[in-house]
Amino acid sequence: MSFFGRSAAPQPSQPQNDAQRKEAVMASIRQEVQGANAKELMENLTEKCYSKCVPKPGTSMSSSEETCVSRCMDLYFQAFNIVAKTYTTRLHKERVAMKEAEASSF
Amino acid sequence: MSDTNQFDATTRAELSQFLEQQQAEARLNAQIHKFTGLCWDKCITGSVGSRFSRGEESCLVSCVDRFLDTSLFIMKRVNEQQGKSP
């Protein structure tokens, strides 16, 4: 899966049928959502790690600053995954609880 | 998407539903980004090591859960207050 690359789907020489056109539209929407997600992650990560690792901007990046940013990136990705998992697990739990509450009220 | 009129009604309905699903996913993603930023600030306060310290991971989990608890609590309270006001 490529976040940043263009779609590799080859263009057929004959006109596409409806199913192919539908798939193309769906793929394009999917890519847009994934692309926006990746972009947001990079922007947020950059901001947080800059704050953390370059408190006093000098005239160039020191190697310790670069090491910090490198570690920070890894940790931020991990944090993102932990948060994503916690959130989706909790959403699922709430949804199940709501369904049970509805079912028991009849 | 000016050419969606080329599709028949069934396909348009399918695409519409798919778009809704994707929009829901996009909203979910946005929430996750929001929580990650919030909880990073709350929990990763010291210098960054090569891995999380013991408390940092559990802090991230608690941070998300407590935010949702807070949100649910507030909604409940607002509902109660609206029930009482004229």
N, CA and C atoms of all chains as a GROMACS GRO file, in nm:
protein
  576
    1MET      N    1   0.085  -0.120   0.000
    1MET     CA    2   0.000   0.000   0.000
    1MET      C    3   0.088   0.124   0.000
    2SER      N    4   0.067   0.209  -0.093
    2SER     CA    5   0.148   0.330  -0.101
    2SER      C    6   0.065   0.448  -0.054
    3PHE      N    7   0.121   0.523   0.045
    3PHE     CA    8   0.049   0.642   0.090
    3PHE      C    9   0.057   0.752  -0.013
    4PHE      N   10   0.177   0.765  -0.072
    4PHE     CA   11   0.203   0.886  -0.147
    4PHE      C   12   0.204   0.867  -0.298
    5GLY      N   13   0.210   0.743  -0.343
    5GLY     CA   14   0.220   0.721  -0.487
    5GLY      C   15   0.087   0.736  -0.557
    6ARG      N   16   0.094   0.751  -0.683
    6ARG     CA   17  -0.029   0.760  -0.761
    6ARG      C   18  -0.084   0.621  -0.785
    7SER      N   19  -0.207   0.616  -0.824
    7SER     CA   20  -0.268   0.487  -0.853
    7SER      C   21  -0.195   0.419  -0.966
    8ALA      N   22  -0.170   0.288  -0.953
    8ALA     CA   23  -0.096   0.217  -1.055
    8ALA      C   24  -0.189   0.150  -1.155
    9ALA      N   25  -0.320   0.176  -1.140
    9ALA     CA   26  -0.414   0.107  -1.228
    9ALA      C   27  -0.392   0.148  -1.373
   10PRO      N   28  -0.373   0.051  -1.460
   10PRO     CA   29  -0.351   0.085  -1.601
   10PRO      C   30  -0.481   0.131  -1.666
   11GLN      N   31  -0.469   0.221  -1.761
   11GLN     CA   32  -0.588   0.270  -1.830
   11GLN      C   33  -0.620   0.175  -1.944
   12PRO      N   34  -0.738   0.114  -1.943
   12PRO     CA   35  -0.771   0.023  -2.055
   12PRO      C   36  -0.793   0.102  -2.184
   13SER      N   37  -0.768   0.038  -2.296
   13SER     CA   38  -0.782   0.109  -2.422
   13SER      C   39  -0.929   0.115  -2.463
   14GLN      N   40  -1.009   0.012  -2.423
   14GLN     CA   41  -1.151   0.018  -2.458
   14GLN      C   42  -1.226   0.086  -2.343
   15PRO      N   43  -1.345   0.138  -2.374
   15PRO     CA   44  -1.421   0.206  -2.266
   15PRO      C   45  -1.452   0.111  -2.152
   16GLN      N   46  -1.444   0.162  -2.030
   16GLN     CA   47  -1.469   0.078  -1.914
   16GLN      C   48  -1.619   0.052  -1.900
   17ASN      N   49  -1.652  -0.064  -1.847
   17ASN     CA   50  -1.793  -0.087  -1.818
   17ASN      C   51  -1.826  -0.027  -1.682
   18ASP      N   52  -1.953  -0.034  -1.647
   18ASP     CA   53  -2.000   0.029  -1.525
   18ASP      C   54  -1.927  -0.022  -1.401
   19ALA      N   55  -1.906  -0.154  -1.395
   19ALA     CA   56  -1.843  -0.212  -1.276
   19ALA      C   57  -1.702  -0.158  -1.258
   20GLN      N   58  -1.629  -0.148  -1.367
   20GLN     CA   59  -1.493  -0.095  -1.359
   20GLN      C   60  -1.491   0.052  -1.319
   21ARG      N   61  -1.587   0.125  -1.374
   21ARG     CA   62  -1.593   0.267  -1.341
   21ARG      C   63  -1.628   0.286  -1.194
   22LYS      N   64  -1.720   0.200  -1.146
   22LYS     CA   65  -1.758   0.205  -1.006
   22LYS      C   66  -1.637   0.176  -0.918
   23GLU      N   67  -1.563   0.073  -0.953
   23GLU     CA   68  -1.444   0.037  -0.875
   23GLU      C   69  -1.343   0.150  -0.875
   24ALA      N   70  -1.331   0.217  -0.990
   24ALA     CA   71  -1.236   0.328  -1.000
   24ALA      C   72  -1.276   0.442  -0.907
   25VAL      N   73  -1.405   0.472  -0.905
   25VAL     CA   74  -1.454   0.579  -0.816
   25VAL      C   75  -1.429   0.541  -0.670
   26MET      N   76  -1.460   0.415  -0.636
   26MET     CA   77  -1.440   0.370  -0.498
   26MET      C   78  -1.293   0.375  -0.459
   27ALA      N   79  -1.207   0.330  -0.550
   27ALA     CA   80  -1.064   0.331  -0.522
   27ALA      C   81  -1.015   0.474  -0.500
   28SER      N   82  -1.066   0.564  -0.580
   28SER     CA   83  -1.024   0.703  -0.570
   28SER      C   84  -1.066   0.764  -0.436
   29ILE      N   85  -1.189   0.732  -0.391
   29ILE     CA   86  -1.236   0.783  -0.262
   29ILE      C   87  -1.153   0.724  -0.148
   30ARG      N   88  -1.130   0.591  -0.159
   30ARG     CA   89  -1.052   0.522  -0.057
   30ARG      C   90  -0.914   0.586  -0.045
   31GLN      N   91  -0.849   0.612  -0.158
   31GLN     CA   92  -0.716   0.671  -0.158
   31GLN      C   93  -0.715   0.809  -0.095
   32GLU      N   94  -0.821   0.884  -0.121
   32GLU     CA   95  -0.830   1.018  -0.066
   32GLU      C   96  -0.835   1.014   0.086
   33VAL      N   97  -0.916   0.921   0.138
   33VAL     CA   98  -0.929   0.907   0.284
   33VAL      C   99  -0.796   0.862   0.344
   34GLN      N  100  -0.732   0.764   0.282
   34GLN     CA  101  -0.605   0.713   0.334
   34GLN      C  102  -0.496   0.819   0.324
   35GLY      N  103  -0.497   0.892   0.212
   35GLY     CA  104  -0.398   0.997   0.193
   35GLY      C  105  -0.412   1.108   0.296
   36ALA      N  106  -0.536   1.148   0.322
   36ALA     CA  107  -0.560   1.252   0.421
   36ALA      C  108  -0.514   1.206   0.559
   37ASN      N  109  -0.536   1.079   0.589
   37ASN     CA  110  -0.496   1.022   0.717
   37ASN      C  111  -0.344   1.024   0.734
   38ALA      N  112  -0.274   0.983   0.630
   38ALA     CA  113  -0.129   0.981   0.635
   38ALA      C  114  -0.073   1.122   0.649
   39LYS      N  115  -0.132   1.214   0.577
   39LYS     CA  116  -0.087   1.353   0.580
   39LYS      C  117  -0.104   1.412   0.720
   40GLU      N  118  -0.219   1.388   0.779
   40GLU     CA  119  -0.247   1.439   0.913
   40GLU      C  120  -0.148   1.382   1.013
   41LEU      N  121  -0.121   1.252   1.002
   41LEU     CA  122  -0.028   1.186   1.093
   41LEU      C  123   0.110   1.251   1.083
   42MET      N  124   0.156   1.273   0.961
   42MET     CA  125   0.289   1.332   0.941
   42MET      C  126   0.296   1.474   0.997
   43GLU      N  127   0.192   1.551   0.971
   43GLU     CA  128   0.192   1.690   1.019
   43GLU      C  129   0.194   1.696   1.171
   44ASN      N  130   0.110   1.615   1.235
   44ASN     CA  131   0.104   1.616   1.381
   44ASN      C  132   0.235   1.566   1.443
   45LEU      N  133   0.286   1.458   1.387
   45LEU     CA  134   0.412   1.401   1.434
   45LEU      C  135   0.524   1.505   1.424
   46THR      N  136   0.530   1.573   1.312
   46THR     CA  137   0.636   1.673   1.291
   46THR      C  138   0.627   1.783   1.397
   47GLU      N  139   0.505   1.829   1.422
   47GLU     CA  140   0.487   1.935   1.520
   47GLU      C  141   0.528   1.890   1.660
   48LYS      N  142   0.480   1.771   1.701
   48LYS     CA  143   0.510   1.724   1.836
   48LYS      C  144   0.659   1.698   1.854
   49CYS      N  145   0.721   1.639   1.754
   49CYS     CA  146   0.862   1.603   1.769
   49CYS      C  147   0.952   1.725   1.755
   50TYR      N  148   0.909   1.822   1.681
   50TYR     CA  149   0.985   1.947   1.676
   50TYR      C  150   0.981   2.015   1.813
   51SER      N  151   0.860   2.021   1.872
   51SER     CA  152   0.846   2.079   2.005
   51SER      C  153   0.936   2.010   2.106
   52LYS      N  154   0.937   1.878   2.098
   52LYS     CA  155   1.008   1.801   2.198
   52LYS      C  156   1.159   1.803   2.178
   53CYS      N  157   1.201   1.798   2.055
   53CYS     CA  158   1.342   1.773   2.026
   53CYS      C  159   1.424   1.896   1.989
   54VAL      N  160   1.357   2.001   1.949
   54VAL     CA  161   1.429   2.122   1.911
   54VAL      C  162   1.375   2.239   1.992
   55PRO      N  163   1.399   2.238   2.122
   55PRO     CA  164   1.344   2.344   2.207
   55PRO      C  165   1.405   2.480   2.177
   56LYS      N  166   1.534   2.481   2.141
   56LYS     CA  167   1.599   2.607   2.108
   56LYS      C  168   1.663   2.595   1.970
   57PRO      N  169   1.591   2.636   1.868
   57PRO     CA  170   1.643   2.617   1.732
   57PRO      C  171   1.776   2.688   1.712
   58GLY      N  172   1.876   2.611   1.666
   58GLY     CA  173   2.007   2.668   1.640
   58GLY      C  174   2.022   2.699   1.492
   59THR      N  175   2.142   2.715   1.448
   59THR     CA  176   2.164   2.748   1.307
   59THR      C  177   2.170   2.623   1.219
   60SER      N  178   2.171   2.505   1.282
   60SER     CA  179   2.158   2.379   1.208
   60SER      C  180   2.111   2.272   1.305
   61MET      N  181   2.074   2.157   1.251
   61MET     CA  182   2.030   2.046   1.336
   61MET      C  183   2.153   1.976   1.393
   62SER      N  184   2.154   1.956   1.524
   62SER     CA  185   2.261   1.878   1.584
   62SER      C  186   2.227   1.729   1.568
   63SER      N  187   2.328   1.644   1.585
   63SER     CA  188   2.302   1.500   1.569
   63SER      C  189   2.216   1.448   1.683
   64SER      N  190   2.228   1.511   1.802
   64SER     CA  191   2.142   1.467   1.914
   64SER      C  192   1.997   1.505   1.886
   65GLU      N  193   1.978   1.619   1.821
   65GLU     CA  194   1.841   1.658   1.784
   65GLU      C  195   1.783   1.559   1.683
   66GLU      N  196   1.866   1.519   1.588
   66GLU     CA  197   1.820   1.423   1.487
   66GLU      C  198   1.789   1.288   1.549
   67THR      N  199   1.873   1.244   1.642
   67THR     CA  200   1.847   1.118   1.713
   67THR      C  201   1.715   1.127   1.787
   68CYS      N  202   1.695   1.241   1.854
   68CYS     CA  203   1.570   1.261   1.929
   68CYS      C  204   1.451   1.252   1.836
   69VAL      N  205   1.459   1.320   1.722
   69VAL     CA  206   1.346   1.319   1.627
   69VAL      C  207   1.320   1.178   1.577
   70SER      N  208   1.426   1.106   1.550
   70SER     CA  209   1.413   0.969   1.502
   70SER      C  210   1.339   0.882   1.604
   71ARG      N  211   1.380   0.892   1.731
   71ARG     CA  212   1.312   0.815   1.837
   71ARG      C  213   1.169   0.862   1.854
   72CYS      N  214   1.154   0.994   1.851
   72CYS     CA  215   1.021   1.053   1.870
   72CYS      C  216   0.924   1.003   1.764
   73MET      N  217   0.970   0.996   1.640
   73MET     CA  218   0.885   0.945   1.531
   73MET      C  219   0.834   0.805   1.563
   74ASP      N  220   0.927   0.718   1.605
   74ASP     CA  221   0.888   0.580   1.637
   74ASP      C  222   0.785   0.578   1.749
   75LEU      N  223   0.811   0.658   1.852
   75LEU     CA  224   0.718   0.660   1.965
   75LEU      C  225   0.583   0.717   1.925
   76TYR      N  226   0.585   0.820   1.841
   76TYR     CA  227   0.458   0.880   1.801
   76TYR      C  228   0.373   0.781   1.720
   77PHE      N  229   0.439   0.707   1.629
   77PHE     CA  230   0.366   0.603   1.555
   77PHE      C  231   0.305   0.502   1.652
   78GLN      N  232   0.384   0.462   1.752
   78GLN     CA  233   0.334   0.367   1.851
   78GLN      C  234   0.218   0.424   1.928
   79ALA      N  235   0.233   0.549   1.970
   79ALA     CA  236   0.125   0.615   2.044
   79ALA      C  237  -0.002   0.618   1.959
   80PHE      N  238   0.014   0.652   1.833
   80PHE     CA  239  -0.100   0.655   1.741
   80PHE      C  240  -0.171   0.520   1.736
   81ASN      N  241  -0.094   0.414   1.726
   81ASN     CA  242  -0.153   0.280   1.721
   81ASN      C  243  -0.222   0.244   1.851
   82ILE      N  244  -0.160   0.277   1.963
   82ILE     CA  245  -0.221   0.248   2.093
   82ILE      C  246  -0.353   0.323   2.107
   83VAL      N  247  -0.352   0.451   2.070
   83VAL     CA  248  -0.474   0.532   2.079
   83VAL      C  249  -0.581   0.477   1.986
   84ALA      N  250  -0.542   0.443   1.864
   84ALA     CA  251  -0.639   0.390   1.766
   84ALA      C  252  -0.704   0.264   1.820
   85LYS      N  253  -0.623   0.174   1.873
   85LYS     CA  254  -0.675   0.048   1.925
   85LYS      C  255  -0.767   0.072   2.044
   86THR      N  256  -0.724   0.158   2.137
   86THR     CA  257  -0.805   0.186   2.255
   86THR      C  258  -0.939   0.247   2.214
   87TYR      N  259  -0.935   0.342   2.122
   87TYR     CA  260  -1.056   0.412   2.081
   87TYR      C  261  -1.154   0.318   2.012
   88THR      N  262  -1.105   0.240   1.916
   88THR     CA  263  -1.196   0.152   1.843
   88THR      C  264  -1.251   0.041   1.932
   89THR      N  265  -1.168  -0.008   2.024
   89THR     CA  266  -1.216  -0.109   2.120
   89THR      C  267  -1.329  -0.050   2.204
   90ARG      N  268  -1.308   0.071   2.252
   90ARG     CA  269  -1.406   0.135   2.338
   90ARG      C  270  -1.535   0.165   2.262
   91LEU      N  271  -1.522   0.211   2.138
   91LEU     CA  272  -1.640   0.239   2.055
   91LEU      C  273  -1.724   0.113   2.039
   92HIS      N  274  -1.656   0.002   2.012
   92HIS     CA  275  -1.723  -0.126   1.995
   92HIS      C  276  -1.797  -0.163   2.123
   93LYS      N  277  -1.728  -0.145   2.238
   93LYS     CA  278  -1.787  -0.176   2.367
   93LYS      C  279  -1.914  -0.094   2.390
   94GLU      N  280  -1.907   0.036   2.359
   94GLU     CA  281  -2.022   0.124   2.380
   94GLU      C  282  -2.138   0.085   2.290
   95ARG      N  283  -2.104   0.047   2.166
   95ARG     CA  284  -2.207   0.008   2.071
   95ARG      C  285  -2.279  -0.118   2.120
   96VAL      N  286  -2.203  -0.215   2.166
   96VAL     CA  287  -2.260  -0.339   2.218
   96VAL      C  288  -2.349  -0.309   2.338
   97ALA      N  289  -2.300  -0.223   2.428
   97ALA     CA  290  -2.376  -0.187   2.548
   97ALA      C  291  -2.507  -0.119   2.511
   98MET      N  292  -2.503  -0.032   2.408
   98MET     CA  293  -2.625   0.037   2.364
   98MET      C  294  -2.726  -0.062   2.310
   99LYS      N  295  -2.678  -0.158   2.230
   99LYS     CA  296  -2.768  -0.257   2.172
   99LYS      C  297  -2.833  -0.340   2.281
  100GLU      N  298  -2.752  -0.377   2.382
  100GLU     CA  299  -2.807  -0.458   2.491
  100GLU      C  300  -2.909  -0.378   2.570
  101ALA      N  301  -2.881  -0.249   2.589
  101ALA     CA  302  -2.976  -0.164   2.663
  101ALA      C  303  -3.107  -0.154   2.588
  102GLU      N  304  -3.097  -0.138   2.453
  102GLU     CA  305  -3.220  -0.131   2.372
  102GLU      C  306  -3.298  -0.260   2.380
  103ALA      N  307  -3.226  -0.371   2.368
  103ALA     CA  308  -3.292  -0.502   2.366
  103ALA      C  309  -3.363  -0.530   2.497
  104SER      N  310  -3.301  -0.491   2.607
  104SER     CA  311  -3.358  -0.523   2.738
  104SER      C  312  -3.472  -0.430   2.775
  105SER      N  313  -3.491  -0.321   2.700
  105SER     CA  314  -3.597  -0.226   2.737
  105SER      C  315  -3.729  -0.265   2.675
  106PHE      N  316  -3.731  -0.370   2.595
  106PHE     CA  317  -3.858  -0.413   2.533
  106PHE      C  318  -3.922  -0.526   2.611
  107MET      N  319  -1.678   1.468  -0.929
  107MET     CA  320  -1.746   1.344  -0.970
  107MET      C  321  -1.865   1.377  -1.059
  108SER      N  322  -1.839   1.458  -1.165
  108SER     CA  323  -1.951   1.503  -1.247
  108SER      C  324  -2.006   1.391  -1.334
  109ASP      N  325  -1.934   1.278  -1.342
  109ASP     CA  326  -1.982   1.174  -1.432
  109ASP      C  327  -2.060   1.065  -1.359
  110THR      N  328  -2.097   1.089  -1.232
  110THR     CA  329  -2.173   0.985  -1.162
  110THR      C  330  -2.311   0.965  -1.223
  111ASN      N  331  -2.356   1.063  -1.304
  111ASN     CA  332  -2.485   1.045  -1.370
  111ASN      C  333  -2.482   0.933  -1.472
  112GLN      N  334  -2.361   0.888  -1.508
  112GLN     CA  335  -2.350   0.777  -1.602
  112GLN      C  336  -2.391   0.646  -1.538
  113PHE      N  337  -2.388   0.641  -1.405
  113PHE     CA  338  -2.420   0.517  -1.337
  113PHE      C  339  -2.570   0.499  -1.324
  114ASP      N  340  -2.611   0.370  -1.318
  114ASP     CA  341  -2.754   0.343  -1.296
  114ASP      C  342  -2.786   0.364  -1.148
  115ALA      N  343  -2.915   0.360  -1.119
  115ALA     CA  344  -2.962   0.395  -0.984
  115ALA      C  345  -2.902   0.302  -0.878
  116THR      N  346  -2.893   0.173  -0.910
  116THR     CA  347  -2.840   0.077  -0.812
  116THR      C  348  -2.695   0.111  -0.778
  117THR      N  349  -2.616   0.136  -0.883
  117THR     CA  350  -2.474   0.168  -0.861
  117THR      C  351  -2.461   0.298  -0.784
  118ARG      N  352  -2.546   0.395  -0.819
  118ARG     CA  353  -2.539   0.523  -0.747
  118ARG      C  354  -2.568   0.503  -0.599
  119ALA      N  355  -2.666   0.416  -0.570
  119ALA     CA  356  -2.699   0.387  -0.430
  119ALA      C  357  -2.581   0.320  -0.359
  120GLU      N  358  -2.517   0.225  -0.428
  120GLU     CA  359  -2.400   0.158  -0.370
  120GLU      C  360  -2.289   0.258  -0.342
  121LEU      N  361  -2.264   0.345  -0.439
  121LEU     CA  362  -2.159   0.444  -0.422
  121LEU      C  363  -2.191   0.539  -0.308
  122SER      N  364  -2.319   0.574  -0.298
  122SER     CA  365  -2.360   0.665  -0.191
  122SER      C  366  -2.334   0.603  -0.055
  123GLN      N  367  -2.367   0.474  -0.042
  123GLN     CA  368  -2.345   0.406   0.085
  123GLN      C  369  -2.195   0.393   0.113
  124PHE      N  370  -2.118   0.361   0.008
  124PHE     CA  371  -1.974   0.348   0.024
  124PHE      C  372  -1.915   0.481   0.069
  125LEU      N  373  -1.961   0.590   0.008
  125LEU     CA  374  -1.911   0.723   0.045
  125LEU      C  375  -1.940   0.753   0.191
  126GLU      N  376  -2.060   0.716   0.236
  126GLU     CA  377  -2.096   0.737   0.377
  126GLU      C  378  -2.002   0.661   0.470
  127GLN      N  379  -1.974   0.535   0.433
  127GLN     CA  380  -1.882   0.454   0.514
  127GLN      C  381  -1.745   0.519   0.521
  128GLN      N  382  -1.699   0.567   0.407
  128GLN     CA  383  -1.566   0.628   0.402
  128GLN      C  384  -1.564   0.757   0.482
  129GLN      N  385  -1.673   0.833   0.478
  129GLN     CA  386  -1.680   0.955   0.557
  129GLN      C  387  -1.680   0.923   0.705
  130ALA      N  388  -1.748   0.816   0.744
  130ALA     CA  389  -1.746   0.773   0.883
  130ALA      C  390  -1.605   0.734   0.924
  131GLU      N  391  -1.537   0.664   0.836
  131GLU     CA  392  -1.398   0.626   0.865
  131GLU      C  393  -1.310   0.749   0.878
  132ALA      N  394  -1.332   0.847   0.792
  132ALA     CA  395  -1.253   0.971   0.798
  132ALA      C  396  -1.277   1.044   0.930
  133ARG      N  397  -1.402   1.041   0.978
  133ARG     CA  398  -1.432   1.106   1.106
  133ARG      C  399  -1.361   1.032   1.220
  134LEU      N  400  -1.361   0.900   1.212
  134LEU     CA  401  -1.292   0.818   1.311
  134LEU      C  402  -1.143   0.851   1.311
  135ASN      N  403  -1.084   0.857   1.192
  135ASN     CA  404  -0.943   0.891   1.181
  135ASN      C  405  -0.914   1.026   1.246
  136ALA      N  406  -1.000   1.125   1.220
  136ALA     CA  407  -0.979   1.258   1.275
  136ALA      C  408  -0.980   1.254   1.428
  137GLN      N  409  -1.073   1.175   1.485
  137GLN     CA  410  -1.078   1.161   1.630
  137GLN      C  411  -0.950   1.099   1.683
  138ILE      N  412  -0.902   0.996   1.616
  138ILE     CA  413  -0.780   0.929   1.660
  138ILE      C  414  -0.663   1.027   1.657
  139HIS      N  415  -0.655   1.110   1.556
  139HIS     CA  416  -0.547   1.209   1.550
  139HIS      C  417  -0.559   1.308   1.665
  140LYS      N  418  -0.682   1.350   1.693
  140LYS     CA  419  -0.704   1.444   1.801
  140LYS      C  420  -0.660   1.385   1.934
  141PHE      N  421  -0.702   1.260   1.961
  141PHE     CA  422  -0.665   1.196   2.087
  141PHE      C  423  -0.515   1.172   2.097
  142THR      N  424  -0.454   1.135   1.985
  142THR     CA  425  -0.311   1.108   1.988
  142THR      C  426  -0.234   1.233   2.030
  143GLY      N  427  -0.272   1.347   1.972
  143GLY     CA  428  -0.206   1.472   2.007
  143GLY      C  429  -0.227   1.509   2.152
  144LEU      N  430  -0.354   1.500   2.193
  144LEU     CA  431  -0.392   1.533   2.331
  144LEU      C  432  -0.319   1.446   2.432
  145CYS      N  433  -0.323   1.315   2.407
  145CYS     CA  434  -0.268   1.220   2.503
  145CYS      C  435  -0.115   1.216   2.497
  146TRP      N  436  -0.059   1.245   2.383
  146TRP     CA  437   0.086   1.260   2.375
  146TRP      C  438   0.131   1.373   2.470
  147ASP      N  439   0.064   1.486   2.463
  147ASP     CA  440   0.100   1.599   2.550
  147ASP      C  441   0.082   1.565   2.697
  148LYS      N  442  -0.024   1.490   2.728
  148LYS     CA  443  -0.051   1.456   2.867
  148LYS      C  444   0.046   1.352   2.921
  149CYS      N  445   0.085   1.258   2.838
  149CYS     CA  446   0.153   1.138   2.888
  149CYS      C  447   0.303   1.131   2.858
  150ILE      N  448   0.345   1.190   2.748
  150ILE     CA  449   0.487   1.180   2.712
  150ILE      C  450   0.552   1.312   2.748
  151THR      N  451   0.574   1.329   2.878
  151THR     CA  452   0.616   1.460   2.926
  151THR      C  453   0.767   1.477   2.932
  152GLY      N  454   0.840   1.368   2.956
  152GLY     CA  455   0.985   1.380   2.968
  152GLY      C  456   1.055   1.373   2.834
  153SER      N  457   1.179   1.335   2.836
  153SER     CA  458   1.255   1.321   2.713
  153SER      C  459   1.218   1.189   2.645
  154VAL      N  460   1.238   1.180   2.515
  154VAL     CA  461   1.203   1.058   2.443
  154VAL      C  462   1.317   0.957   2.446
  155GLY      N  463   1.285   0.838   2.492
  155GLY     CA  464   1.382   0.729   2.490
  155GLY      C  465   1.358   0.646   2.366
  156SER      N  466   1.418   0.528   2.362
  156SER     CA  467   1.397   0.442   2.245
  156SER      C  468   1.267   0.363   2.257
  157ARG      N  469   1.208   0.363   2.376
  157ARG     CA  470   1.075   0.304   2.392
  157ARG      C  471   1.002   0.375   2.505
  158PHE      N  472   0.873   0.348   2.515
  158PHE     CA  473   0.793   0.410   2.620
  158PHE      C  474   0.838   0.359   2.756
  159SER      N  475   0.834   0.447   2.855
  159SER     CA  476   0.856   0.401   2.993
  159SER      C  477   0.729   0.331   3.039
  160ARG      N  478   0.737   0.263   3.152
  160ARG     CA  479   0.627   0.177   3.194
  160ARG      C  480   0.494   0.250   3.204
  161GLY      N  481   0.496   0.369   3.263
  161GLY     CA  482   0.369   0.438   3.284
  161GLY      C  483   0.311   0.501   3.159
  162GLU      N  484   0.398   0.528   3.062
  162GLU     CA  485   0.354   0.607   2.947
  162GLU      C  486   0.251   0.535   2.862
  163GLU      N  487   0.271   0.406   2.840
  163GLU     CA  488   0.175   0.332   2.759
  163GLU      C  489   0.038   0.324   2.826
  164SER      N  490   0.038   0.293   2.955
  164SER     CA  491  -0.091   0.280   3.024
  164SER      C  492  -0.157   0.417   3.036
  165CYS      N  493  -0.074   0.523   3.043
  165CYS     CA  494  -0.129   0.659   3.046
  165CYS      C  495  -0.204   0.689   2.917
  166LEU      N  496  -0.148   0.648   2.804
  166LEU     CA  497  -0.213   0.672   2.675
  166LEU      C  498  -0.350   0.604   2.670
  167VAL      N  499  -0.354   0.480   2.717
  167VAL     CA  500  -0.480   0.405   2.718
  167VAL      C  501  -0.582   0.474   2.809
  168SER      N  502  -0.538   0.507   2.931
  168SER     CA  503  -0.628   0.574   3.026
  168SER      C  504  -0.676   0.706   2.973
  169CYS      N  505  -0.586   0.777   2.909
  169CYS     CA  506  -0.619   0.910   2.856
  169CYS      C  507  -0.738   0.902   2.761
  170VAL      N  508  -0.737   0.806   2.671
  170VAL     CA  509  -0.847   0.791   2.575
  170VAL      C  510  -0.976   0.752   2.647
  171ASP      N  511  -0.966   0.651   2.733
  171ASP     CA  512  -1.085   0.603   2.804
  171ASP      C  513  -1.147   0.711   2.892
  172ARG      N  514  -1.062   0.786   2.963
  172ARG     CA  515  -1.116   0.889   3.052
  172ARG      C  516  -1.175   1.004   2.972
  173PHE      N  517  -1.120   1.034   2.858
  173PHE     CA  518  -1.181   1.139   2.774
  173PHE      C  519  -1.321   1.098   2.733
  174LEU      N  520  -1.335   0.973   2.695
  174LEU     CA  521  -1.467   0.924   2.652
  174LEU      C  522  -1.563   0.920   2.770
  175ASP      N  523  -1.513   0.879   2.887
  175ASP     CA  524  -1.596   0.883   3.008
  175ASP      C  525  -1.643   1.025   3.034
  176THR      N  526  -1.550   1.121   3.023
  176THR     CA  527  -1.583   1.260   3.046
  176THR      C  528  -1.690   1.306   2.950
  177SER      N  529  -1.673   1.270   2.825
  177SER     CA  530  -1.768   1.310   2.721
  177SER      C  531  -1.907   1.252   2.749
  178LEU      N  532  -1.912   1.125   2.783
  178LEU     CA  533  -2.040   1.061   2.813
  178LEU      C  534  -2.104   1.124   2.936
  179PHE      N  535  -2.022   1.154   3.037
  179PHE     CA  536  -2.072   1.214   3.160
  179PHE      C  537  -2.135   1.350   3.132
  180ILE      N  538  -2.065   1.429   3.050
  180ILE     CA  539  -2.115   1.562   3.016
  180ILE      C  540  -2.248   1.552   2.941
  181MET      N  541  -2.255   1.460   2.846
  181MET     CA  542  -2.380   1.445   2.770
  181MET      C  543  -2.494   1.404   2.862
  182LYS      N  544  -2.464   1.313   2.954
  182LYS     CA  545  -2.567   1.267   3.047
  182LYS      C  546  -2.616   1.384   3.132
  183ARG      N  547  -2.523   1.461   3.182
  183ARG     CA  548  -2.557   1.572   3.270
  183ARG      C  549  -2.640   1.678   3.197
  184VAL      N  550  -2.601   1.708   3.074
  184VAL     CA  551  -2.676   1.804   2.992
  184VAL      C  552  -2.818   1.754   2.971
  185ASN      N  553  -2.833   1.625   2.942
  185ASN     CA  554  -2.966   1.567   2.926
  185ASN      C  555  -3.049   1.581   3.051
  186GLU      N  556  -2.986   1.554   3.167
  186GLU     CA  557  -3.058   1.565   3.294
  186GLU      C  558  -3.105   1.709   3.317
  187GLN      N  559  -3.013   1.803   3.289
  187GLN     CA  560  -3.048   1.943   3.313
  187GLN      C  561  -3.159   1.990   3.221
  188GLN      N  562  -3.155   1.940   3.096
  188GLN     CA  563  -3.260   1.978   3.001
  188GLN      C  564  -3.394   1.919   3.043
  189GLY      N  565  -3.389   1.803   3.106
  189GLY     CA  566  -3.511   1.742   3.154
  189GLY      C  567  -3.577   1.824   3.263
  190LYS      N  568  -3.492   1.894   3.343
  190LYS     CA  569  -3.547   1.968   3.458
  190LYS      C  570  -3.590   2.109   3.420
  191SER      N  571  -3.523   2.169   3.320
  191SER     CA  572  -3.552   2.311   3.291
  191SER      C  573  -3.687   2.322   3.217
  192PRO      N  574  -3.756   2.435   3.235
  192PRO     CA  575  -3.891   2.452   3.176
  192PRO      C  576  -3.886   2.464   3.024
   0.00000   0.00000   0.00000
